[in-house]
Every structure is written in structure tokens, then in C-alpha cells.
Amino acid sequence: MLNKGYCYPDRVTPDDEGLSIAAFYASRYPHSPEAEWRRRIEAGDVLRNGLPALPDDLLSRGDTLLYHRLPWEEPDAPLDFATLFDDDDVLVFSKPSGLPVLPGGFFLENTLLHAVRKRYGDACSPLHRLGRGTSGAILFTRNRDAARGLAKAMFERRILKVYLALASGTSMPDAFTVDAPIGPVPHTLPVTVNAYRPDGRPSTSHVRVVRRFPQRDAALLEVTIPTGRPHQIRIHLSYAGFPLVGDPLYQPGGLPRTDGLDDEWTTTPGATGYLLHSWKIRFPHPSRAGDVEVVSPPPAALRPE
């Protein structure tokens, strides 16, 4: 589908003062080279303080920049999400695999955020994220008080998130915990991705084997995550030596693949092909006593029974 384009605002900080506008955009948004940014600026796609900019204009602190990205053809994505819980404060949806939660890269309107706000209003925001290839339960808030209260509960680890995953191998223990720090590491597309990093942020995943499939050299795992780093389960299971079946990015050791980098889709974090499902989520309701638990029925390949 052809979307409506998007305007990206920026404000110049002291660190950016003195840069040319072309150099600013090339450093801030390195997915395009400076020559491409020059072309866009010369075409009138960038305003500085409300007026058309020139590529070699030098920036001053406090300047406002607005880049109008022209409409583009977005990749297809499934938009048939289901509502699992709905009240005045909270929404829980079942996201299909292949649908991004937030805009980014090639996606703007083919996102869960856009679809939810179209149906329920612009006040809705996700409390957490799921990878594009991950399906299942995701929690949205409907007002500022709910967002503040549930963000506090998330920080205090009072929100339980349980996933189902199809992992490679069958030799893992019946139950084990992965404590491997996660942080950005160099990559190509994009220039960094989250992966195992010794000095990264502390991250913990508790894993239990639900069923082993020796003929397929795979196992169905239940994974509970008290922390929620980007792509945590994919990284932790690959770090433990059991990457998700079909994961196009993470290899044993918790690091990204380095082959196939000529394919823009193959080794990006948003690439799909693996089976990971947000199965259960339990949270303290932000305006009434007690917890709420919501279950998202898994796809057939991940059913525990």
C-alpha cells in the first residue's frame, strides 16, 4: 500500500551546532548516504525553521528541522489482530506474526499502533514491544494514568510475561535460566543490533521444556522473562546454544549472523521465519484491585498440548 508519507521533526542541539544540514542528516540517519540527503534537501523535502533549507546551510543550536518523507509503498503485513481484553484503561491484543508494533524502516501505517489508534483512538500506546515475527499478547494503555501506573509495575517487575518458543536442539536441561547481558553490537543492516554483549544491560530468561521433538531436533519451550530487552528470548536461546528454529538473524552464542548481508531483509531484526508467541501476560490493573491475566491462544505449531 502507498502510505501518506511522514514528517520527521528534529531540534539542533549544541553538539550539532556548526554542521551542515546535509552532514547532520547523514550522521543522524545513516541509512542514507550524504549524497542522497543532499538530493532530498535540494528537492525541498527539508525545512529549517519553517523555510526551505539548503544542503550546506550551517546549523545553530535551537534550529528546528522538518524532513517530509514522501509517500512510499509499504510492505504487506497482516492486520487481522484480535482484542483479548478491553476496558477504559487497558487493552490487550493478539498480534499476528509479521505485523510490526511501531513505525520504523519501511513501515508506517502497516503497524499495530496505527491500526489500534484507528480503531480505539490516538491515546492508545503500547506498554511493551513484540518483534515483528513474534505473535501473541501485547498490552496497550488508554490514558496517561494507566500508562504511568503500568510503567511503574513493569519497572518493579510486577508484570509477568510468558512465551512459547520452538527452539533448535533437544539436549537442553528440563529447566534452566539464562543470565546474559544484552546491548548493541556492530552490524550492517542496520548498523547496530541488540545481541549478547558482556558489558550490556542485565537480562534474565527462565526456560522450561514443554515437549521435545527428537525427529525434528527441536523442542517446545516455555520462557518467562522478568526483564524485557529487545529480542531477549531470541538472543538468550541462541546464547545458550538453542536458537529459535528458522531465526534468520541470531546464531549460537547470542550474536548476529555475518553472512547474507547483501540481502536487506535476511539479517535485520525485523526479519521473520521463527516461531515465538507471547502466550500469557499478567498485570496489576491500574485503577482497581487485583491482577488481570490474559492468554493468547498459540498457533498450532506452538500448542503445549
Backbone as numpy.savetxt, mean C-alpha at the origin, in Angstrom:
# Nx Ny Nz CAx CAy CAz Cx Cy Cz
-9.73 2.87 -18.31 -10.58 4.06 -18.31 -9.70 5.30 -18.31
-10.20 6.35 -18.98 -9.51 7.63 -18.98 -10.02 8.44 -17.80
-9.11 8.79 -16.88 -9.54 9.55 -15.71 -9.58 11.05 -16.02
-9.76 11.86 -14.99 -9.91 13.31 -15.17 -8.62 14.08 -14.92
-7.52 13.36 -14.76 -6.29 14.05 -14.43 -6.26 14.45 -12.96
-5.13 15.03 -12.53 -5.00 15.35 -11.11 -4.03 16.50 -10.94
-4.27 17.35 -9.93 -3.37 18.46 -9.61 -2.56 18.11 -8.36
-1.23 18.19 -8.47 -0.32 17.87 -7.37 0.26 19.17 -6.82
-0.13 19.58 -5.59 0.42 20.81 -5.00 1.73 20.55 -4.26
2.62 21.52 -4.29 3.86 21.48 -3.51 4.15 22.88 -3.00
4.79 22.95 -1.82 5.26 24.23 -1.28 6.77 24.14 -1.11
7.47 25.18 -1.54 8.93 25.19 -1.52 9.43 25.41 -0.09
10.31 24.51 0.36 10.91 24.61 1.69 12.29 25.26 1.58
12.90 25.64 2.71 14.25 26.21 2.65 15.26 25.30 1.95
15.10 23.98 2.07 16.04 23.06 1.43 15.96 23.13 -0.09
14.81 23.53 -0.62 14.62 23.56 -2.08 14.86 24.95 -2.67
15.06 25.94 -1.81 15.24 27.31 -2.30 16.47 27.39 -3.20
16.32 28.07 -4.33 17.42 28.24 -5.27 17.47 27.21 -6.38
16.72 26.12 -6.25 16.64 25.14 -7.33 15.83 25.69 -8.49
16.15 25.26 -9.69 15.26 25.55 -10.80 14.01 24.69 -10.65
12.92 25.12 -11.29 11.68 24.35 -11.18 11.85 22.97 -11.80
12.57 22.90 -12.91 12.80 21.60 -13.54 13.60 20.68 -12.62
14.64 21.22 -11.98 15.45 20.41 -11.07 14.65 19.98 -9.85
13.77 20.87 -9.36 12.93 20.53 -8.21 12.07 19.31 -8.52
11.38 19.34 -9.66 10.49 18.23 -9.99 11.27 16.95 -10.28
12.42 17.07 -10.91 13.21 15.87 -11.21 13.71 15.20 -9.93
13.99 15.99 -8.89 14.46 15.41 -7.63 13.30 14.95 -6.76
12.18 15.68 -6.79 11.04 15.33 -5.95 10.27 14.14 -6.53
10.19 14.07 -7.86 9.44 13.00 -8.53 10.35 12.33 -9.57
11.28 11.49 -9.11 12.31 10.95 -10.00 11.81 9.88 -10.97
10.52 9.57 -10.95 10.00 8.61 -11.93 10.09 9.15 -13.35
10.28 10.49 -13.49 10.46 11.11 -14.81 11.76 11.88 -14.82
12.55 11.81 -15.90 13.81 12.55 -15.97 13.56 14.05 -16.12
14.62 14.83 -15.89 14.48 16.28 -15.95 14.00 16.75 -17.32
14.46 16.09 -18.39 14.04 16.50 -19.73 12.52 16.40 -19.90
11.93 15.35 -19.29 10.47 15.20 -19.37 9.76 16.27 -18.56
10.32 16.59 -17.38 9.72 17.66 -16.60 9.82 18.99 -17.33
10.93 19.25 -18.01 11.04 20.48 -18.79 9.94 20.57 -19.85
9.69 19.44 -20.50 8.65 19.43 -21.53 7.29 19.77 -20.92
6.98 19.19 -19.77 5.70 19.46 -19.13 5.58 20.91 -18.69
6.66 21.44 -18.13 6.63 22.84 -17.67 6.46 23.77 -18.87
7.19 23.51 -19.94 7.07 24.35 -21.14 5.68 24.26 -21.77
5.00 23.13 -21.56 3.65 22.95 -22.10 2.59 23.65 -21.24
3.00 24.25 -20.12 2.07 24.97 -19.27 1.39 24.12 -18.21
1.95 22.94 -17.92 1.32 22.04 -16.95 1.68 22.37 -15.51
2.60 23.32 -15.30 3.03 23.68 -13.94 2.80 25.17 -13.72
2.16 25.49 -12.59 1.98 26.89 -12.18 2.85 27.17 -10.96
3.43 28.36 -10.94 4.18 28.83 -9.77 3.45 30.04 -9.23
2.98 29.95 -8.00 2.20 31.03 -7.38 1.04 31.46 -8.27
0.43 30.48 -8.94 -0.75 30.74 -9.75 -0.50 31.17 -11.17
0.78 31.30 -11.54 1.13 31.76 -12.89 1.95 30.70 -13.61
1.87 30.65 -14.97 2.66 29.65 -15.71 4.14 29.77 -15.38
4.78 28.63 -15.16 6.19 28.59 -14.78 7.07 28.34 -16.00
8.36 28.63 -15.81 9.37 28.29 -16.81 10.37 27.32 -16.18
10.95 26.42 -16.97 11.81 25.38 -16.38 12.98 25.90 -15.57
13.56 27.05 -15.97 14.76 27.55 -15.30 14.47 28.62 -14.26
13.19 28.89 -14.01 12.86 29.80 -12.91 13.43 29.24 -11.61
14.02 30.13 -10.79 14.58 29.71 -9.51 13.54 29.87 -8.40
13.51 28.90 -7.52 12.50 28.87 -6.48 12.90 29.65 -5.25
11.91 30.24 -4.59 12.08 30.91 -3.30 11.25 30.19 -2.26
11.71 30.22 -1.01 10.94 29.53 0.03 9.54 30.13 0.11
8.58 29.24 0.31 7.19 29.67 0.39 6.46 29.67 -0.94
7.20 29.54 -2.06 6.52 29.44 -3.36 5.56 28.25 -3.35
4.45 28.40 -4.05 3.54 27.28 -4.23 3.60 26.83 -5.69
3.67 25.53 -5.86 3.72 24.93 -7.19 2.51 24.03 -7.36
1.99 23.99 -8.58 0.85 23.13 -8.89 1.10 22.48 -10.24
1.26 21.15 -10.20 1.44 20.39 -11.43 0.12 19.73 -11.81
-0.38 20.05 -12.98 -1.61 19.43 -13.47 -1.23 18.26 -14.37
-1.40 17.08 -13.83 -1.17 15.88 -14.63 -2.37 15.66 -15.53
-2.15 15.62 -16.82 -3.23 15.48 -17.78 -3.91 14.12 -17.62
-5.19 14.02 -18.02 -5.87 12.72 -17.92 -5.08 11.61 -18.59
-5.10 10.43 -17.97 -4.38 9.29 -18.53 -5.24 8.04 -18.42
-4.89 7.05 -19.22 -5.60 5.78 -19.23 -5.11 4.94 -18.06
-5.99 4.63 -17.12 -5.62 3.83 -15.97 -5.74 2.34 -16.29
-4.89 1.52 -15.66 -5.08 0.07 -15.80 -6.42 -0.36 -15.22
-6.97 -1.42 -15.73 -8.20 -1.96 -15.18 -7.97 -2.47 -13.77
-8.99 -2.40 -12.96 -8.94 -2.95 -11.59 -10.35 -3.36 -11.20
-10.50 -4.44 -10.43 -11.84 -4.86 -9.99 -12.39 -3.88 -8.97
-13.63 -3.46 -9.16 -14.24 -2.47 -8.27 -15.42 -3.04 -7.49
-15.57 -4.35 -7.47 -16.70 -4.98 -6.82 -16.41 -5.29 -5.35
-16.13 -4.26 -4.56 -15.87 -4.48 -3.14 -17.19 -4.66 -2.39
-17.12 -5.39 -1.27 -18.32 -5.65 -0.45 -18.20 -4.91 0.88
-19.34 -4.46 1.41 -19.38 -3.82 2.72 -19.69 -4.88 3.78
-18.79 -5.02 4.75 -18.93 -6.03 5.80 -19.48 -5.45 7.10
-19.23 -4.16 7.34 -19.69 -3.50 8.56 -19.91 -2.03 8.24
-21.00 -1.46 8.79 -21.37 -0.09 8.42 -22.12 0.55 9.57
-21.54 1.60 10.17 -22.31 2.44 11.09 -21.85 3.87 10.92
-22.21 4.77 11.83 -21.91 6.19 11.65 -20.44 6.52 11.81
-19.67 5.62 12.40 -18.26 5.88 12.69 -17.30 5.07 11.82
-17.68 3.85 11.51 -16.73 2.89 10.96 -17.35 2.15 9.79
-16.50 1.86 8.81 -16.87 0.98 7.70 -15.79 -0.08 7.57
-16.18 -1.31 7.31 -15.22 -2.36 6.99 -15.64 -2.96 5.65
-14.68 -3.02 4.74 -14.94 -3.53 3.40 -14.13 -4.78 3.14
-14.58 -5.58 2.19 -13.80 -6.69 1.66 -13.25 -6.25 0.31
-11.95 -5.99 0.27 -11.30 -5.51 -0.94 -10.92 -6.67 -1.85
-11.20 -6.57 -3.13 -10.73 -7.63 -4.03 -9.25 -7.50 -4.34
-8.60 -8.61 -4.59 -7.21 -8.58 -5.05 -7.15 -7.85 -6.38
-6.14 -7.00 -6.54 -5.97 -6.26 -7.78 -6.44 -4.82 -7.71
-7.14 -4.44 -6.62 -7.62 -3.07 -6.47 -6.72 -2.31 -5.51
-6.05 -1.24 -5.94 -5.25 -0.45 -5.01 -6.14 0.26 -4.00
-5.64 0.47 -2.80 -6.39 1.22 -1.78 -6.30 2.71 -2.06
-5.09 3.21 -2.33 -4.86 4.64 -2.51 -4.33 4.95 -3.90
-4.50 6.19 -4.34 -3.89 6.58 -5.62 -2.37 6.47 -5.55
-1.78 6.17 -6.69 -0.33 6.09 -6.79 0.06 5.47 -8.11
1.17 5.94 -8.67 1.63 5.38 -9.93 0.63 5.60 -11.04
0.14 4.53 -11.61 -0.80 4.60 -12.73 -2.24 4.76 -12.27
-2.50 4.64 -10.96 -3.87 4.58 -10.47 -4.28 5.89 -9.79
-5.50 6.32 -10.09 -6.08 7.50 -9.45 -7.53 7.23 -9.06
-8.37 6.92 -10.04 -9.78 6.70 -9.79 -10.12 5.22 -9.65
-9.33 4.35 -10.23 -9.52 2.91 -10.04 -8.87 2.49 -8.73
-9.38 3.06 -7.62 -8.86 2.78 -6.29 -10.04 2.57 -5.34
-9.77 1.88 -4.25 -10.82 1.68 -3.26 -11.23 3.00 -2.63
-10.26 3.88 -2.36 -10.58 5.17 -1.75 -11.57 5.94 -2.61
-11.32 6.01 -3.90 -12.21 6.77 -4.80 -13.60 6.15 -4.81
-13.66 4.82 -4.88 -14.96 4.13 -4.94 -15.73 4.29 -3.64
-15.03 4.20 -2.49 -15.70 4.35 -1.20 -16.24 5.77 -1.03
-15.43 6.76 -1.36 -15.90 8.14 -1.20 -17.04 8.46 -2.15
-17.04 7.85 -3.30 -18.16 8.04 -4.24 -19.44 7.48 -3.65
-19.36 6.38 -2.90 -20.54 5.74 -2.34 -20.92 6.30 -0.97
-19.91 6.63 -0.13 -20.20 6.98 1.27 -19.81 8.41 1.65
-19.16 9.14 0.76 -18.81 10.53 1.07 -17.33 10.74 1.29
-16.92 12.01 1.17 -15.49 12.36 1.18 -14.85 12.29 2.55
-15.64 12.13 3.62 -15.05 12.05 4.96 -14.42 10.69 5.24
-14.67 9.70 4.39 -14.16 8.35 4.63 -12.67 8.26 4.32
-11.93 7.60 5.23 -10.49 7.41 5.02 -10.08 6.05 5.57
-9.11 5.39 4.93 -8.66 4.09 5.44 -7.78 4.27 6.67
-8.00 3.41 7.66 -7.15 3.45 8.86 -5.82 2.76 8.60
-5.80 1.79 7.70 -4.58 1.06 7.37 -4.64 0.72 5.89
-3.62 0.08 5.39 -3.57 -0.23 3.97 -3.47 -1.74 3.76
-3.86 -2.15 2.58 -3.59 -3.49 2.09 -2.89 -3.35 0.75
-1.94 -4.25 0.47 -1.28 -4.24 -0.82 -2.28 -4.47 -1.94
-1.93 -4.03 -3.12 -2.85 -4.16 -4.25 -3.26 -5.62 -4.48
-2.33 -6.54 -4.31 -2.64 -7.95 -4.54 -3.28 -8.65 -3.35
-3.40 -7.95 -2.22 -3.99 -8.54 -1.02 -5.50 -8.30 -1.02
-6.25 -9.32 -0.66 -7.70 -9.19 -0.58 -8.14 -9.14 0.87
-9.43 -8.84 1.07 -10.01 -8.99 2.40 -10.32 -7.72 3.15
-10.46 -7.87 4.48 -11.02 -6.83 5.34 -10.09 -5.63 5.48
-10.67 -4.45 5.31 -9.94 -3.21 5.51 -10.87 -2.22 6.19
-10.33 -1.50 7.16 -11.11 -0.63 8.04 -11.01 0.82 7.58
-12.17 1.47 7.40 -12.26 2.90 7.10 -12.97 3.61 8.25
-12.59 4.86 8.49 -13.31 5.71 9.45 -14.16 6.71 8.68
-15.21 7.21 9.36 -16.17 8.11 8.70 -16.14 9.53 9.26
-15.37 9.77 10.32 -15.30 11.12 10.89 -13.98 11.26 11.64
-13.67 12.49 12.02 -12.38 12.79 12.64 -12.22 12.13 14.00
-13.27 12.13 14.81 -13.17 11.52 16.14 -12.89 10.02 16.04
-13.58 9.35 15.13 -13.35 7.91 14.95 -11.92 7.66 14.47
-11.46 8.49 13.54 -10.09 8.33 13.02 -9.07 8.52 14.13
-9.27 9.53 14.97 -8.33 9.79 16.06 -8.33 8.65 17.07
-9.53 8.17 17.44 -9.61 7.11 18.43 -9.03 5.79 17.94
-9.30 5.44 16.70 -8.79 4.17 16.18 -7.30 4.25 15.85
-6.81 5.44 15.47 -5.37 5.59 15.27 -4.63 5.36 16.59
-5.20 5.86 17.69 -4.61 5.63 19.01 -4.64 4.13 19.35
-5.75 3.47 19.06 -5.85 2.04 19.32 -4.84 1.26 18.48
-4.63 1.70 17.25 -3.64 1.05 16.40 -2.24 1.22 16.98
-1.91 2.42 17.42 -0.60 2.68 18.02 -0.38 1.84 19.27
-1.45 1.64 20.03 -1.36 0.88 21.28 -1.53 -0.63 21.05
-1.60 -1.03 19.79 -1.73 -2.43 19.39 -2.97 -3.10 19.97
-4.07 -2.36 19.97 -5.34 -2.90 20.43 -6.24 -3.30 19.26
-5.69 -3.27 18.06 -6.42 -3.73 16.89 -5.77 -5.03 16.41
-6.55 -6.07 16.30 -6.05 -7.39 15.90 -6.30 -7.59 14.41
-5.28 -7.99 13.70 -5.40 -8.27 12.26 -4.84 -9.67 11.99
-5.67 -10.52 11.42 -5.29 -11.90 11.13 -5.44 -12.14 9.64
-4.41 -12.74 9.04 -4.37 -12.97 7.60 -4.26 -14.46 7.31
-4.64 -14.84 6.11 -4.38 -16.16 5.56 -3.45 -16.00 4.38
-2.45 -16.89 4.27 -1.46 -16.78 3.21 -1.09 -18.15 2.70
-0.84 -18.23 1.41 -0.32 -19.47 0.81 1.17 -19.29 0.58
1.97 -20.04 1.36 3.42 -19.86 1.34 4.10 -21.04 0.67
5.29 -20.79 0.13 6.09 -21.84 -0.48 6.72 -22.71 0.61
6.79 -24.03 0.36 7.46 -24.93 1.27 6.51 -25.52 2.30
6.98 -26.59 2.93 6.19 -27.26 3.98 7.03 -27.55 5.23
8.28 -27.12 5.26 9.18 -27.51 6.34 9.16 -26.55 7.53
8.30 -25.55 7.49 8.25 -24.60 8.59 7.68 -25.26 9.85
8.03 -24.76 11.05 7.43 -25.30 12.29 5.92 -25.06 12.30
5.24 -25.78 13.19 3.80 -25.61 13.31 3.42 -24.18 13.68
4.27 -23.54 14.47 4.05 -22.15 14.85 5.42 -21.48 15.02
5.54 -20.25 14.57 6.81 -19.53 14.71 6.53 -18.03 14.62
7.48 -17.26 15.10 7.40 -15.80 15.08 8.56 -15.25 14.29
8.30 -14.25 13.48 9.34 -13.56 12.72 9.47 -12.15 13.27
10.68 -11.84 13.74 11.01 -10.49 14.20 12.13 -9.97 13.32
11.79 -9.44 12.18 12.79 -8.93 11.24 12.46 -7.46 10.94
13.38 -6.55 11.22 13.10 -5.12 10.97 12.91 -4.85 9.48
12.09 -3.86 9.19 11.71 -3.53 7.81 11.99 -2.06 7.54
12.55 -1.79 6.38 12.81 -0.41 5.96 13.08 -0.35 4.48
13.26 0.86 3.94 13.50 1.00 2.51 14.89 0.51 2.12
14.96 -0.19 0.99 16.24 -0.63 0.42 16.27 -0.21 -1.04
17.46 -0.07 -1.63 17.53 0.36 -3.04 16.85 -0.62 -3.97
16.21 -0.08 -4.98 15.53 -0.87 -5.99 15.61 -0.10 -7.30
14.86 -0.52 -8.28 14.87 0.19 -9.56 13.52 0.80 -9.88
12.49 0.01 -9.83 11.13 0.47 -10.10 10.24 0.06 -8.94
9.98 0.99 -7.98 10.53 2.34 -7.82 11.97 2.31 -7.29
12.50 3.48 -6.95 13.92 3.55 -6.60 14.21 2.92 -5.23
13.20 2.82 -4.38 13.35 2.07 -3.13 12.07 1.26 -2.90
12.22 0.14 -2.19 11.06 -0.64 -1.74 11.31 -1.04 -0.29
10.24 -1.33 0.43 10.39 -1.85 1.77 10.80 -3.32 1.71
11.73 -3.70 2.59 12.25 -5.06 2.62 12.94 -5.25 3.96
13.53 -6.44 4.15 14.33 -6.65 5.37 15.50 -5.68 5.38
15.67 -5.01 6.51 16.78 -4.07 6.68 17.21 -4.11 8.14
18.45 -4.47 8.43 18.87 -4.66 9.82 18.61 -3.47 10.72
18.68 -2.26 10.18 18.43 -1.07 11.00 17.05 -0.48 10.73
16.14 -1.30 10.23 14.80 -0.83 9.93 13.92 -0.76 11.16
12.62 -0.56 10.94 11.67 -0.43 12.04 11.30 -1.82 12.58
11.20 -1.96 13.91 10.85 -3.26 14.49 9.52 -3.76 13.93
9.45 -5.05 13.63 8.27 -5.64 13.01 8.13 -7.08 13.49
6.90 -7.48 13.78 6.66 -8.81 14.32 5.47 -9.46 13.63
5.63 -10.72 13.25 4.54 -11.52 12.68 4.51 -12.87 13.40
3.32 -13.26 13.86 3.13 -14.57 14.49 2.45 -15.48 13.46
3.04 -16.64 13.22 2.61 -17.52 12.13 2.21 -18.87 12.70
1.10 -19.40 12.18 0.64 -20.75 12.54 0.27 -21.50 11.27
0.72 -22.74 11.17 0.39 -23.56 10.01 -1.04 -24.08 10.16
-1.84 -23.84 9.13 -3.22 -24.34 9.11 -3.29 -25.68 8.38
-2.59 -25.76 7.26 -2.61 -27.00 6.46 -1.36 -27.03 5.59
-0.81 -28.22 5.40 0.33 -28.40 4.51 -0.12 -29.14 3.25
0.47 -28.76 2.13 0.16 -29.39 0.84 1.45 -29.95 0.25
1.89 -31.14 0.70 3.18 -31.68 0.24 3.26 -31.83 -1.27
2.15 -32.20 -1.91 2.17 -32.40 -3.36 2.39 -31.09 -4.11
2.08 -29.98 -3.47 2.28 -28.66 -4.10 3.46 -27.92 -3.51
4.14 -28.52 -2.51 5.23 -27.87 -1.79 4.79 -26.48 -1.31
3.64 -26.46 -0.63 3.08 -25.20 -0.16 2.35 -25.44 1.15
2.06 -24.36 1.86 1.35 -24.45 3.13 0.42 -23.26 3.30
-0.75 -23.52 3.88 -1.68 -22.46 4.23 -1.34 -21.99 5.63
-1.09 -20.71 5.79 -0.65 -20.15 7.06 -1.65 -19.11 7.56
-1.78 -19.06 8.88 -2.50 -17.97 9.54 -1.44 -17.04 10.13
-1.52 -15.77 9.81 -0.50 -14.81 10.25 -1.19 -13.67 10.99
-0.74 -13.43 12.23 -1.24 -12.31 13.03 -0.14 -11.28 13.16
-0.49 -10.02 12.89 0.55 -8.98 12.88 0.22 -7.88 13.88
0.92 -7.83 15.02 0.75 -6.72 15.95 1.33 -5.41 15.41
2.29 -5.50 14.48 2.79 -4.31 13.79 2.28 -4.36 12.36
2.30 -3.24 11.68 1.75 -3.19 10.33 2.62 -2.41 9.36
3.79 -2.94 9.09 4.68 -2.28 8.12 4.22 -2.62 6.69
4.54 -1.75 5.73 4.15 -2.05 4.34 4.72 -3.39 3.87
3.86 -4.24 3.35 4.22 -5.55 2.79 4.87 -6.46 3.84
4.50 -6.26 5.11 5.16 -6.97 6.21 5.09 -8.48 6.05
3.91 -9.04 5.77 3.80 -10.49 5.71 4.60 -11.04 4.55
4.56 -10.40 3.41 5.34 -10.85 2.26 6.84 -10.85 2.60
7.29 -9.79 3.27 8.70 -9.66 3.62 9.09 -10.70 4.68
8.27 -10.83 5.71 8.62 -11.73 6.81 8.62 -13.20 6.38
7.64 -13.61 5.59 7.64 -15.00 5.16 8.79 -15.29 4.20
9.14 -14.34 3.35 10.30 -14.56 2.48 11.58 -14.55 3.30
11.65 -13.69 4.33 12.83 -13.65 5.21 13.00 -15.01 5.90
11.90 -15.63 6.30 11.95 -16.94 6.97 12.23 -18.08 6.02
12.25 -17.80 4.72 12.53 -18.83 3.72 11.30 -19.44 3.08
10.13 -18.82 3.32 8.88 -19.35 2.80 8.09 -18.24 2.09
8.61 -17.69 1.01 7.89 -16.59 0.33 6.52 -17.03 -0.16
5.62 -16.08 -0.30 4.29 -16.40 -0.78 4.38 -17.02 -2.17
3.57 -18.05 -2.39 3.51 -18.66 -3.72 3.11 -17.59 -4.73
3.91 -17.44 -5.77 3.59 -16.49 -6.82 4.00 -15.06 -6.55
4.68 -14.79 -5.42 5.09 -13.41 -5.15 6.13 -12.99 -6.18
5.84 -11.93 -6.96 6.77 -11.53 -8.02 7.93 -10.67 -7.54
7.90 -10.23 -6.27 8.91 -9.27 -5.82 9.87 -9.85 -4.79
9.35 -10.46 -3.71 10.22 -10.82 -2.59 10.73 -12.26 -2.71
12.02 -12.41 -2.47 12.69 -13.71 -2.57 13.18 -14.13 -1.19
13.56 -15.40 -1.00 14.05 -15.83 0.31 15.14 -14.89 0.84
15.01 -14.54 2.12 15.90 -13.57 2.73 15.24 -12.24 2.98
14.03 -12.05 2.44 13.29 -10.82 2.70 13.70 -9.64 1.86
14.43 -9.90 0.77 14.89 -8.82 -0.11 14.21 -8.90 -1.46
14.14 -7.79 -2.19 13.48 -7.81 -3.50 14.33 -8.51 -4.55
13.66 -9.07 -5.52 14.34 -9.65 -6.68 15.14 -8.57 -7.40
16.20 -9.00 -8.04 17.01 -8.07 -8.83 16.97 -8.41 -10.31
16.28 -9.50 -10.69 16.16 -9.84 -12.10 14.82 -9.33 -12.62
14.67 -9.26 -13.93 13.41 -8.86 -14.53 13.09 -7.39 -14.38
14.10 -6.56 -14.10 13.83 -5.16 -13.84 13.52 -4.36 -15.10
13.61 -4.98 -16.27 13.21 -4.29 -17.49 11.69 -4.27 -17.64
10.99 -5.02 -16.83 9.53 -5.08 -16.86 9.01 -4.18 -15.75
8.33 -3.10 -16.12 7.91 -2.09 -15.16 6.94 -2.65 -14.12
6.22 -3.70 -14.46 5.22 -4.24 -13.54 5.75 -5.40 -12.70
6.65 -6.18 -13.23 7.00 -7.46 -12.59 7.50 -7.29 -11.17
8.40 -6.36 -10.94 9.03 -6.26 -9.63 8.68 -4.97 -8.89
7.48 -4.45 -9.12 7.00 -3.35 -8.30 6.22 -3.91 -7.12
6.13 -3.16 -6.01 5.38 -3.66 -4.86 3.90 -3.91 -5.18
3.37 -3.20 -6.18 1.97 -3.36 -6.52 1.66 -4.52 -7.44
2.69 -5.24 -7.89 2.44 -6.38 -8.75 1.67 -7.46 -7.98
0.82 -8.18 -8.68 -0.01 -9.19 -8.04 0.50 -10.59 -8.40
-0.26 -11.61 -8.04 0.11 -12.98 -8.36 0.22 -13.88 -7.15
0.24 -13.30 -5.95 0.33 -14.08 -4.72 -1.06 -14.18 -4.08
-1.20 -15.05 -3.07 -2.46 -15.23 -2.35 -2.26 -14.83 -0.89
-2.83 -13.67 -0.53 -2.76 -13.14 0.83 -4.10 -12.47 1.11
-4.73 -12.83 2.22 -6.09 -12.37 2.50 -6.21 -11.86 3.93
-6.72 -10.64 4.08 -7.02 -10.08 5.40 -8.31 -10.72 5.90
-8.17 -11.69 6.79 -9.26 -12.58 7.16 -10.14 -12.02 8.27
-9.51 -11.60 9.36 -10.26 -11.11 10.52 -9.65 -9.81 11.00
-10.52 -8.92 11.43 -10.04 -7.70 12.07 -10.92 -7.41 13.27
-10.29 -7.15 14.41 -11.02 -6.84 15.64 -10.53 -5.50 16.17
-11.46 -4.62 16.50 -11.08 -3.27 16.92 -12.05 -2.77 17.99
-11.56 -1.90 18.91 -12.45 -1.28 19.89 -13.30 -0.23 19.18
-14.61 -0.32 19.34 -15.46 0.65 18.66 -15.19 2.06 19.20
-15.05 3.07 18.33 -14.61 4.39 18.80 -15.66 5.17 19.58
-16.94 4.78 19.55 -17.94 5.59 20.26 -18.86 4.77 21.16
-18.66 3.48 21.26 -19.45 2.68 22.20 -18.57 1.58 22.78
-18.98 1.03 23.90 -18.16 0.06 24.60 -18.08 -1.24 23.81
-16.95 -1.90 23.98 -16.79 -3.22 23.40 -16.04 -3.25 22.09
-15.60 -4.45 21.74 -14.88 -4.66 20.50 -15.82 -5.13 19.40
-15.41 -4.89 18.19 -16.11 -5.38 17.00 -15.16 -6.30 16.26
-15.62 -7.49 15.89 -14.81 -8.38 15.06 -15.54 -8.61 13.74
-14.80 -8.46 12.66 -15.36 -8.63 11.33 -14.53 -9.68 10.60
-15.22 -10.60 9.93 -14.56 -11.66 9.18 -14.87 -11.49 7.70
-13.83 -11.54 6.88 -13.99 -11.48 5.43 -13.78 -12.89 4.87
-14.81 -13.49 4.26 -14.66 -14.84 3.73 -13.51 -14.91 2.73
-12.60 -15.87 2.90 -11.43 -15.95 2.01 -11.79 -16.60 0.68
-10.95 -16.39 -0.34 -11.14 -17.11 -1.60 -10.94 -18.60 -1.39
-11.42 -19.38 -2.33 -11.42 -20.84 -2.18 -10.03 -21.39 -1.89
-9.01 -20.85 -2.52 -7.65 -21.37 -2.35 -7.10 -21.13 -0.96
-7.74 -20.26 -0.16 -7.24 -19.93 1.17 -8.22 -20.33 2.27
-9.21 -21.11 1.96 -10.17 -21.51 2.99 -9.51 -22.46 3.98
-9.62 -22.17 5.29 -8.93 -23.00 6.28 -9.55 -24.37 6.47
-10.76 -24.60 6.00 -11.39 -25.92 6.16 -11.90 -26.41 4.83
